[in-house]
Amino acid sequence: MNSTLRSRCAKAIGAGALSVALLSAGTAGAFAASPSAASPRPKPITAKPTGTETAKPTRTSTAKPTRTGTPMANGSITARVSKAQVKAGQSVTFTGRAKGVKVGTKVVLLRMHNGKWTALKSSTVLKNGSSYSLVTKFNNKGTEQLRVMAGKVVSPTVVVTVK
């Protein structure tokens, strides 16, 4: 009986050490018992960095990552400009194609202004073949950072210099 008791104690101590190791590594959530409505969600374990290690998150979020200021979506859209340099008041045409966006979705031209993306009056809708074309004029001299948005999908930034 003593050997059975010692064996059980050794197993319990080993399991406890394994649990501590898993908790310190931040993987306790992977071994949690099946979720139930009565049990609260476990809180993430956080440790203050001592300066000798690199800070790593202890639990990953279920939210999809986003770039700052960029709406998240499951599609893509391209943006090409007819002229990278124009004179003030001259027309510029933006063209491109979208993937994962419904035909008929409104396409809006966005401009970076004071650190925020703002919509310009230029807009159109996606045509059959998921293509678009829109025309706008820039009256103020300078460099314009622009992109197009269809639904929640945004294109990479395009730069136009207005002289």
PyMOL CGO cylinders between C-alpha atoms (Angstrom):
from pymol import cmd
from pymol.cgo import CYLINDER

trace = [
    CYLINDER, 0.00, 0.00, 0.00, 2.87, 2.39, 0.72, 0.3, 1, 1, 1, 1, 1, 1,
    CYLINDER, 2.87, 2.39, 0.72, 4.25, 1.94, -2.79, 0.3, 1, 1, 1, 1, 1, 1,
    CYLINDER, 4.25, 1.94, -2.79, 0.83, 2.70, -4.32, 0.3, 1, 1, 1, 1, 1, 1,
    CYLINDER, 0.83, 2.70, -4.32, 0.51, 5.81, -2.16, 0.3, 1, 1, 1, 1, 1, 1,
    CYLINDER, 0.51, 5.81, -2.16, 4.04, 6.95, -3.07, 0.3, 1, 1, 1, 1, 1, 1,
    CYLINDER, 4.04, 6.95, -3.07, 3.32, 6.38, -6.75, 0.3, 1, 1, 1, 1, 1, 1,
    CYLINDER, 3.32, 6.38, -6.75, 0.15, 8.46, -6.57, 0.3, 1, 1, 1, 1, 1, 1,
    CYLINDER, 0.15, 8.46, -6.57, 1.95, 11.24, -4.69, 0.3, 1, 1, 1, 1, 1, 1,
    CYLINDER, 1.95, 11.24, -4.69, 4.74, 11.27, -7.26, 0.3, 1, 1, 1, 1, 1, 1,
    CYLINDER, 4.74, 11.27, -7.26, 2.21, 11.49, -10.08, 0.3, 1, 1, 1, 1, 1, 1,
    CYLINDER, 2.21, 11.49, -10.08, 0.37, 14.34, -8.36, 0.3, 1, 1, 1, 1, 1, 1,
    CYLINDER, 0.37, 14.34, -8.36, 3.60, 16.25, -7.75, 0.3, 1, 1, 1, 1, 1, 1,
    CYLINDER, 3.60, 16.25, -7.75, 4.67, 15.67, -11.36, 0.3, 1, 1, 1, 1, 1, 1,
    CYLINDER, 4.67, 15.67, -11.36, 1.30, 16.84, -12.66, 0.3, 1, 1, 1, 1, 1, 1,
    CYLINDER, 1.30, 16.84, -12.66, 1.53, 19.92, -10.43, 0.3, 1, 1, 1, 1, 1, 1,
    CYLINDER, 1.53, 19.92, -10.43, 5.00, 20.76, -11.75, 0.3, 1, 1, 1, 1, 1, 1,
    CYLINDER, 5.00, 20.76, -11.75, 3.78, 20.30, -15.31, 0.3, 1, 1, 1, 1, 1, 1,
    CYLINDER, 3.78, 20.30, -15.31, 0.81, 22.58, -14.61, 0.3, 1, 1, 1, 1, 1, 1,
    CYLINDER, 0.81, 22.58, -14.61, 3.10, 25.28, -13.21, 0.3, 1, 1, 1, 1, 1, 1,
    CYLINDER, 3.10, 25.28, -13.21, 5.36, 25.01, -16.25, 0.3, 1, 1, 1, 1, 1, 1,
    CYLINDER, 5.36, 25.01, -16.25, 2.42, 25.27, -18.62, 0.3, 1, 1, 1, 1, 1, 1,
    CYLINDER, 2.42, 25.27, -18.62, 0.98, 28.25, -16.76, 0.3, 1, 1, 1, 1, 1, 1,
    CYLINDER, 0.98, 28.25, -16.76, 4.29, 30.09, -16.82, 0.3, 1, 1, 1, 1, 1, 1,
    CYLINDER, 4.29, 30.09, -16.82, 4.55, 29.47, -20.56, 0.3, 1, 1, 1, 1, 1, 1,
    CYLINDER, 4.55, 29.47, -20.56, 1.09, 30.89, -21.14, 0.3, 1, 1, 1, 1, 1, 1,
    CYLINDER, 1.09, 30.89, -21.14, -0.45, 27.73, -22.56, 0.3, 1, 1, 1, 1, 1, 1,
    CYLINDER, -0.45, 27.73, -22.56, -2.87, 26.89, -19.76, 0.3, 1, 1, 1, 1, 1, 1,
    CYLINDER, -2.87, 26.89, -19.76, -5.84, 27.81, -21.93, 0.3, 1, 1, 1, 1, 1, 1,
    CYLINDER, -5.84, 27.81, -21.93, -4.98, 25.01, -24.35, 0.3, 1, 1, 1, 1, 1, 1,
    CYLINDER, -4.98, 25.01, -24.35, -5.35, 22.39, -21.62, 0.3, 1, 1, 1, 1, 1, 1,
    CYLINDER, -5.35, 22.39, -21.62, -8.44, 23.84, -19.93, 0.3, 1, 1, 1, 1, 1, 1,
    CYLINDER, -8.44, 23.84, -19.93, -11.41, 21.59, -19.39, 0.3, 1, 1, 1, 1, 1, 1,
    CYLINDER, -11.41, 21.59, -19.39, -14.31, 21.81, -21.80, 0.3, 1, 1, 1, 1, 1, 1,
    CYLINDER, -14.31, 21.81, -21.80, -15.99, 25.21, -21.52, 0.3, 1, 1, 1, 1, 1, 1,
    CYLINDER, -15.99, 25.21, -21.52, -19.27, 25.49, -19.70, 0.3, 1, 1, 1, 1, 1, 1,
    CYLINDER, -19.27, 25.49, -19.70, -21.70, 28.34, -19.34, 0.3, 1, 1, 1, 1, 1, 1,
    CYLINDER, -21.70, 28.34, -19.34, -21.28, 28.32, -15.55, 0.3, 1, 1, 1, 1, 1, 1,
    CYLINDER, -21.28, 28.32, -15.55, -17.50, 28.72, -15.50, 0.3, 1, 1, 1, 1, 1, 1,
    CYLINDER, -17.50, 28.72, -15.50, -16.01, 32.18, -16.13, 0.3, 1, 1, 1, 1, 1, 1,
    CYLINDER, -16.01, 32.18, -16.13, -13.43, 32.72, -18.87, 0.3, 1, 1, 1, 1, 1, 1,
    CYLINDER, -13.43, 32.72, -18.87, -9.89, 32.52, -17.48, 0.3, 1, 1, 1, 1, 1, 1,
    CYLINDER, -9.89, 32.52, -17.48, -7.98, 35.78, -17.32, 0.3, 1, 1, 1, 1, 1, 1,
    CYLINDER, -7.98, 35.78, -17.32, -4.70, 36.07, -19.23, 0.3, 1, 1, 1, 1, 1, 1,
    CYLINDER, -4.70, 36.07, -19.23, -1.49, 35.71, -17.29, 0.3, 1, 1, 1, 1, 1, 1,
    CYLINDER, -1.49, 35.71, -17.29, 0.78, 38.70, -17.62, 0.3, 1, 1, 1, 1, 1, 1,
    CYLINDER, 0.78, 38.70, -17.62, 4.31, 39.13, -16.38, 0.3, 1, 1, 1, 1, 1, 1,
    CYLINDER, 4.31, 39.13, -16.38, 6.27, 42.33, -16.07, 0.3, 1, 1, 1, 1, 1, 1,
    CYLINDER, 6.27, 42.33, -16.07, 9.40, 42.28, -18.22, 0.3, 1, 1, 1, 1, 1, 1,
    CYLINDER, 9.40, 42.28, -18.22, 12.67, 42.43, -16.30, 0.3, 1, 1, 1, 1, 1, 1,
    CYLINDER, 12.67, 42.43, -16.30, 14.52, 43.96, -19.21, 0.3, 1, 1, 1, 1, 1, 1,
    CYLINDER, 14.52, 43.96, -19.21, 16.51, 40.83, -20.02, 0.3, 1, 1, 1, 1, 1, 1,
    CYLINDER, 16.51, 40.83, -20.02, 13.86, 39.11, -22.13, 0.3, 1, 1, 1, 1, 1, 1,
    CYLINDER, 13.86, 39.11, -22.13, 11.76, 40.26, -25.03, 0.3, 1, 1, 1, 1, 1, 1,
    CYLINDER, 11.76, 40.26, -25.03, 8.14, 40.94, -24.21, 0.3, 1, 1, 1, 1, 1, 1,
    CYLINDER, 8.14, 40.94, -24.21, 5.79, 38.37, -25.75, 0.3, 1, 1, 1, 1, 1, 1,
    CYLINDER, 5.79, 38.37, -25.75, 2.04, 38.18, -25.33, 0.3, 1, 1, 1, 1, 1, 1,
    CYLINDER, 2.04, 38.18, -25.33, 0.92, 35.36, -23.09, 0.3, 1, 1, 1, 1, 1, 1,
    CYLINDER, 0.92, 35.36, -23.09, -2.42, 34.85, -24.81, 0.3, 1, 1, 1, 1, 1, 1,
    CYLINDER, -2.42, 34.85, -24.81, -3.46, 35.51, -28.36, 0.3, 1, 1, 1, 1, 1, 1,
    CYLINDER, -3.46, 35.51, -28.36, -6.58, 37.48, -29.12, 0.3, 1, 1, 1, 1, 1, 1,
    CYLINDER, -6.58, 37.48, -29.12, -9.43, 36.04, -31.14, 0.3, 1, 1, 1, 1, 1, 1,
    CYLINDER, -9.43, 36.04, -31.14, -9.80, 39.35, -33.00, 0.3, 1, 1, 1, 1, 1, 1,
    CYLINDER, -9.80, 39.35, -33.00, -8.34, 39.64, -36.48, 0.3, 1, 1, 1, 1, 1, 1,
    CYLINDER, -8.34, 39.64, -36.48, -5.26, 41.86, -36.73, 0.3, 1, 1, 1, 1, 1, 1,
    CYLINDER, -5.26, 41.86, -36.73, -5.63, 45.24, -38.40, 0.3, 1, 1, 1, 1, 1, 1,
    CYLINDER, -5.63, 45.24, -38.40, -3.26, 47.87, -39.56, 0.3, 1, 1, 1, 1, 1, 1,
    CYLINDER, -3.26, 47.87, -39.56, -3.77, 51.18, -37.83, 0.3, 1, 1, 1, 1, 1, 1,
    CYLINDER, -3.77, 51.18, -37.83, -6.43, 53.19, -39.60, 0.3, 1, 1, 1, 1, 1, 1,
    CYLINDER, -6.43, 53.19, -39.60, -7.21, 50.41, -42.05, 0.3, 1, 1, 1, 1, 1, 1,
    CYLINDER, -7.21, 50.41, -42.05, -10.58, 48.68, -42.04, 0.3, 1, 1, 1, 1, 1, 1,
    CYLINDER, -10.58, 48.68, -42.04, -10.29, 44.91, -42.00, 0.3, 1, 1, 1, 1, 1, 1,
    CYLINDER, -10.29, 44.91, -42.00, -11.94, 42.87, -44.74, 0.3, 1, 1, 1, 1, 1, 1,
    CYLINDER, -11.94, 42.87, -44.74, -11.64, 39.59, -46.61, 0.3, 1, 1, 1, 1, 1, 1,
    CYLINDER, -11.64, 39.59, -46.61, -11.23, 41.06, -50.10, 0.3, 1, 1, 1, 1, 1, 1,
    CYLINDER, -11.23, 41.06, -50.10, -8.71, 43.16, -51.96, 0.3, 1, 1, 1, 1, 1, 1,
    CYLINDER, -8.71, 43.16, -51.96, -8.73, 46.10, -54.33, 0.3, 1, 1, 1, 1, 1, 1,
    CYLINDER, -8.73, 46.10, -54.33, -6.06, 47.69, -56.51, 0.3, 1, 1, 1, 1, 1, 1,
    CYLINDER, -6.06, 47.69, -56.51, -5.60, 51.36, -57.38, 0.3, 1, 1, 1, 1, 1, 1,
    CYLINDER, -5.60, 51.36, -57.38, -3.71, 52.78, -60.34, 0.3, 1, 1, 1, 1, 1, 1,
    CYLINDER, -3.71, 52.78, -60.34, -3.44, 56.41, -61.22, 0.3, 1, 1, 1, 1, 1, 1,
    CYLINDER, -3.44, 56.41, -61.22, -3.27, 57.73, -64.80, 0.3, 1, 1, 1, 1, 1, 1,
    CYLINDER, -3.27, 57.73, -64.80, -0.64, 60.35, -63.92, 0.3, 1, 1, 1, 1, 1, 1,
    CYLINDER, -0.64, 60.35, -63.92, 1.62, 60.51, -60.89, 0.3, 1, 1, 1, 1, 1, 1,
    CYLINDER, 1.62, 60.51, -60.89, 2.29, 64.23, -61.52, 0.3, 1, 1, 1, 1, 1, 1,
    CYLINDER, 2.29, 64.23, -61.52, -0.37, 66.69, -62.64, 0.3, 1, 1, 1, 1, 1, 1,
    CYLINDER, -0.37, 66.69, -62.64, -0.88, 70.42, -62.85, 0.3, 1, 1, 1, 1, 1, 1,
    CYLINDER, -0.88, 70.42, -62.85, -3.39, 72.01, -60.47, 0.3, 1, 1, 1, 1, 1, 1,
    CYLINDER, -3.39, 72.01, -60.47, -6.91, 71.64, -61.90, 0.3, 1, 1, 1, 1, 1, 1,
    CYLINDER, -6.91, 71.64, -61.90, -5.96, 68.77, -64.24, 0.3, 1, 1, 1, 1, 1, 1,
    CYLINDER, -5.96, 68.77, -64.24, -8.02, 65.55, -64.16, 0.3, 1, 1, 1, 1, 1, 1,
    CYLINDER, -8.02, 65.55, -64.16, -6.62, 62.30, -62.80, 0.3, 1, 1, 1, 1, 1, 1,
    CYLINDER, -6.62, 62.30, -62.80, -8.21, 58.88, -63.43, 0.3, 1, 1, 1, 1, 1, 1,
    CYLINDER, -8.21, 58.88, -63.43, -8.08, 56.06, -60.88, 0.3, 1, 1, 1, 1, 1, 1,
    CYLINDER, -8.08, 56.06, -60.88, -8.67, 52.52, -62.10, 0.3, 1, 1, 1, 1, 1, 1,
    CYLINDER, -8.67, 52.52, -62.10, -8.49, 49.09, -60.56, 0.3, 1, 1, 1, 1, 1, 1,
    CYLINDER, -8.49, 49.09, -60.56, -10.10, 45.74, -59.82, 0.3, 1, 1, 1, 1, 1, 1,
    CYLINDER, -10.10, 45.74, -59.82, -11.53, 44.22, -56.68, 0.3, 1, 1, 1, 1, 1, 1,
    CYLINDER, -11.53, 44.22, -56.68, -11.65, 40.63, -55.44, 0.3, 1, 1, 1, 1, 1, 1,
    CYLINDER, -11.65, 40.63, -55.44, -14.10, 39.42, -52.83, 0.3, 1, 1, 1, 1, 1, 1,
    CYLINDER, -14.10, 39.42, -52.83, -16.34, 42.49, -53.22, 0.3, 1, 1, 1, 1, 1, 1,
    CYLINDER, -16.34, 42.49, -53.22, -19.84, 42.41, -54.75, 0.3, 1, 1, 1, 1, 1, 1,
    CYLINDER, -19.84, 42.41, -54.75, -20.47, 44.02, -58.13, 0.3, 1, 1, 1, 1, 1, 1,
    CYLINDER, -20.47, 44.02, -58.13, -22.39, 47.27, -57.54, 0.3, 1, 1, 1, 1, 1, 1,
    CYLINDER, -22.39, 47.27, -57.54, -20.53, 48.13, -54.33, 0.3, 1, 1, 1, 1, 1, 1,
    CYLINDER, -20.53, 48.13, -54.33, -19.76, 51.84, -53.99, 0.3, 1, 1, 1, 1, 1, 1,
    CYLINDER, -19.76, 51.84, -53.99, -16.08, 52.75, -54.55, 0.3, 1, 1, 1, 1, 1, 1,
    CYLINDER, -16.08, 52.75, -54.55, -14.93, 55.95, -52.81, 0.3, 1, 1, 1, 1, 1, 1,
    CYLINDER, -14.93, 55.95, -52.81, -11.67, 57.88, -53.19, 0.3, 1, 1, 1, 1, 1, 1,
    CYLINDER, -11.67, 57.88, -53.19, -9.98, 58.60, -49.85, 0.3, 1, 1, 1, 1, 1, 1,
    CYLINDER, -9.98, 58.60, -49.85, -7.36, 61.26, -49.11, 0.3, 1, 1, 1, 1, 1, 1,
    CYLINDER, -7.36, 61.26, -49.11, -4.97, 61.51, -46.16, 0.3, 1, 1, 1, 1, 1, 1,
    CYLINDER, -4.97, 61.51, -46.16, -5.68, 64.87, -44.54, 0.3, 1, 1, 1, 1, 1, 1,
    CYLINDER, -5.68, 64.87, -44.54, -4.29, 65.90, -41.12, 0.3, 1, 1, 1, 1, 1, 1,
    CYLINDER, -4.29, 65.90, -41.12, -3.42, 62.31, -40.28, 0.3, 1, 1, 1, 1, 1, 1,
    CYLINDER, -3.42, 62.31, -40.28, -6.88, 60.91, -41.09, 0.3, 1, 1, 1, 1, 1, 1,
    CYLINDER, -6.88, 60.91, -41.09, -8.40, 59.30, -44.19, 0.3, 1, 1, 1, 1, 1, 1,
    CYLINDER, -8.40, 59.30, -44.19, -11.27, 61.44, -45.48, 0.3, 1, 1, 1, 1, 1, 1,
    CYLINDER, -11.27, 61.44, -45.48, -13.62, 60.66, -48.35, 0.3, 1, 1, 1, 1, 1, 1,
    CYLINDER, -13.62, 60.66, -48.35, -13.57, 62.89, -51.42, 0.3, 1, 1, 1, 1, 1, 1,
    CYLINDER, -13.57, 62.89, -51.42, -16.63, 63.55, -53.55, 0.3, 1, 1, 1, 1, 1, 1,
    CYLINDER, -16.63, 63.55, -53.55, -15.34, 61.23, -56.28, 0.3, 1, 1, 1, 1, 1, 1,
    CYLINDER, -15.34, 61.23, -56.28, -17.11, 57.87, -56.23, 0.3, 1, 1, 1, 1, 1, 1,
    CYLINDER, -17.11, 57.87, -56.23, -18.41, 55.16, -58.54, 0.3, 1, 1, 1, 1, 1, 1,
    CYLINDER, -18.41, 55.16, -58.54, -19.62, 51.55, -58.31, 0.3, 1, 1, 1, 1, 1, 1,
    CYLINDER, -19.62, 51.55, -58.31, -17.93, 48.25, -59.14, 0.3, 1, 1, 1, 1, 1, 1,
    CYLINDER, -17.93, 48.25, -59.14, -18.86, 47.13, -62.65, 0.3, 1, 1, 1, 1, 1, 1,
    CYLINDER, -18.86, 47.13, -62.65, -19.13, 43.61, -64.05, 0.3, 1, 1, 1, 1, 1, 1,
    CYLINDER, -19.13, 43.61, -64.05, -15.68, 42.08, -63.89, 0.3, 1, 1, 1, 1, 1, 1,
    CYLINDER, -15.68, 42.08, -63.89, -15.20, 43.87, -60.53, 0.3, 1, 1, 1, 1, 1, 1,
    CYLINDER, -15.20, 43.87, -60.53, -13.50, 46.86, -62.14, 0.3, 1, 1, 1, 1, 1, 1,
    CYLINDER, -13.50, 46.86, -62.14, -13.92, 50.55, -61.49, 0.3, 1, 1, 1, 1, 1, 1,
    CYLINDER, -13.92, 50.55, -61.49, -12.80, 53.87, -62.90, 0.3, 1, 1, 1, 1, 1, 1,
    CYLINDER, -12.80, 53.87, -62.90, -13.22, 57.28, -61.30, 0.3, 1, 1, 1, 1, 1, 1,
    CYLINDER, -13.22, 57.28, -61.30, -12.02, 60.75, -62.21, 0.3, 1, 1, 1, 1, 1, 1,
    CYLINDER, -12.02, 60.75, -62.21, -11.14, 63.65, -59.94, 0.3, 1, 1, 1, 1, 1, 1,
    CYLINDER, -11.14, 63.65, -59.94, -9.30, 66.98, -60.01, 0.3, 1, 1, 1, 1, 1, 1,
    CYLINDER, -9.30, 66.98, -60.01, -6.84, 68.40, -57.51, 0.3, 1, 1, 1, 1, 1, 1,
    CYLINDER, -6.84, 68.40, -57.51, -6.74, 72.20, -57.26, 0.3, 1, 1, 1, 1, 1, 1,
    CYLINDER, -6.74, 72.20, -57.26, -4.21, 72.62, -54.43, 0.3, 1, 1, 1, 1, 1, 1,
    CYLINDER, -4.21, 72.62, -54.43, -0.50, 72.17, -55.07, 0.3, 1, 1, 1, 1, 1, 1,
    CYLINDER, -0.50, 72.17, -55.07, 1.36, 69.55, -53.05, 0.3, 1, 1, 1, 1, 1, 1,
    CYLINDER, 1.36, 69.55, -53.05, 1.61, 65.83, -52.55, 0.3, 1, 1, 1, 1, 1, 1,
    CYLINDER, 1.61, 65.83, -52.55, -1.62, 63.86, -52.16, 0.3, 1, 1, 1, 1, 1, 1,
    CYLINDER, -1.62, 63.86, -52.16, -1.75, 60.42, -50.51, 0.3, 1, 1, 1, 1, 1, 1,
    CYLINDER, -1.75, 60.42, -50.51, -4.79, 58.59, -51.85, 0.3, 1, 1, 1, 1, 1, 1,
    CYLINDER, -4.79, 58.59, -51.85, -6.48, 55.21, -51.81, 0.3, 1, 1, 1, 1, 1, 1,
    CYLINDER, -6.48, 55.21, -51.81, -9.84, 53.75, -52.79, 0.3, 1, 1, 1, 1, 1, 1,
    CYLINDER, -9.84, 53.75, -52.79, -12.32, 51.92, -50.60, 0.3, 1, 1, 1, 1, 1, 1,
    CYLINDER, -12.32, 51.92, -50.60, -15.06, 49.51, -51.70, 0.3, 1, 1, 1, 1, 1, 1,
    CYLINDER, -15.06, 49.51, -51.70, -17.22, 48.47, -48.76, 0.3, 1, 1, 1, 1, 1, 1,
    CYLINDER, -17.22, 48.47, -48.76, -14.63, 47.73, -46.06, 0.3, 1, 1, 1, 1, 1, 1,
    CYLINDER, -14.63, 47.73, -46.06, -11.84, 46.84, -48.49, 0.3, 1, 1, 1, 1, 1, 1,
    CYLINDER, -11.84, 46.84, -48.49, -9.12, 49.45, -49.06, 0.3, 1, 1, 1, 1, 1, 1,
    CYLINDER, -9.12, 49.45, -49.06, -6.35, 49.68, -51.61, 0.3, 1, 1, 1, 1, 1, 1,
    CYLINDER, -6.35, 49.68, -51.61, -2.69, 50.42, -51.00, 0.3, 1, 1, 1, 1, 1, 1,
    CYLINDER, -2.69, 50.42, -51.00, -1.78, 54.12, -50.92, 0.3, 1, 1, 1, 1, 1, 1,
    CYLINDER, -1.78, 54.12, -50.92, -1.09, 55.93, -54.20, 0.3, 1, 1, 1, 1, 1, 1,
    CYLINDER, -1.09, 55.93, -54.20, 0.79, 59.24, -54.31, 0.3, 1, 1, 1, 1, 1, 1,
    CYLINDER, 0.79, 59.24, -54.31, -0.04, 62.07, -56.74, 0.3, 1, 1, 1, 1, 1, 1,
    CYLINDER, -0.04, 62.07, -56.74, 2.05, 65.24, -56.94, 0.3, 1, 1, 1, 1, 1, 1,
    CYLINDER, 2.05, 65.24, -56.94, 0.11, 68.38, -57.88, 0.3, 1, 1, 1, 1, 1, 1,
    CYLINDER, 0.11, 68.38, -57.88, 2.24, 71.21, -59.34, 0.3, 1, 1, 1, 1, 1, 1,
]
cmd.load_cgo(trace, "trace")
